[in-house]
Amino acid sequence: MDQPKEPRNGKVPFEEDNYTHNIRKNNERLLDRRGFMKTMVGAAGLFAVSTLPWGAIAAQELNGLKQKAYSKLKIADISALQVGDAVEFAYPGEHDSALLVRLGENSYVAYQNACTHLKCPVFWSKEKAELVCPCHHGLFDVKTGAPVAGPPRRPLPEILLSVEKGSIYATGVKRYEA
Ligand code: FES
């Protein structure tokens, strides 16, 4: 026998209004997880594919850096440079300021002279035989380019030299080895 239904008061929903009547919870969970995994795999794949060209380009760049070819540039005639003197030049680009120092009769060193702290121009102090950065009292060892005082932590990039027929040439920039 049918039970008499309670009168509706507008607050209790009808049975067919139960919004969960067409959802099987187990399957719903499964779909959720599967959907989530699909999305994740898709996103990871998309990420991998979209970063591929950049990875390839970066690898090429790093390779290129190793084999970077520098032009040869005459810096000065030896006769124009006394032992202990320095001369400024630009290398490898016209805006890459550099410094050549004649340390001895047959001894020369050259560095890019943008300070490795905040890029102030480093100059040669003949009296103290030091490479000096005036901005924050940075000092570099002229024989190695290594920082010896002040805030700089990295050496000045060394410029490779060759001496030919009474002149000094820049032939490359030594790669910075951390
Ligand atoms: S820029 Fe050279 S010490 Fe700061």
Boltz pocket constraint, residues with backbone or C-beta under 6 A from the ligand:
constraints:
  - pocket:
      binder: B
      contacts: [[A, 115], [A, 116], [A, 117], [A, 118], [A, 119], [A, 120], [A, 133], [A, 134], [A, 135], [A, 136], [A, 137], [A, 138], [A, 150], [A, 151], [A, 152]]
      max_distance: 6.0
